[in-house]
Amino acid sequence: VGGVSQYNVASNRLINKTLWEQVTAGVSYTFTAKCTGGAKIRLNCVTPGTSTLLFDSTLLLDGQSFTFNWPSTAWEVHCTVVSGDGTAESTASGSLVPS
């Protein structure tokens, strides 16, 4: 049984309004999944307009991490969450910290 997916997009303008420390181009960051019930989370980044892929964590399970350098070009962040198999409640979030 497949899970339910949710897809969110944040431009560099929107992501700066989060509670995160402002990201810095060229700095190494680690994105770590915090999921329950078999949920997965994916973080990727593309250039606006052309959708050239700048980084992609692929789908991560709880505790899995992905390390990358923040892009120096204009960017748009995509976050995709996939629920677990439906046999239990599932949650998904992630942490982004400098490496």
Buried (B, 14 or more C-beta within 10 A) or exposed (E): EEBEEEEEEBEBEEBEEEEEEEBEEEEEBBBBBBBEBBBBBBBBBBBEEEEEEBBBBEBBEBEBBBEBBBBEEEBBBBBBBBBBEEEEEBBBEBEBEEE
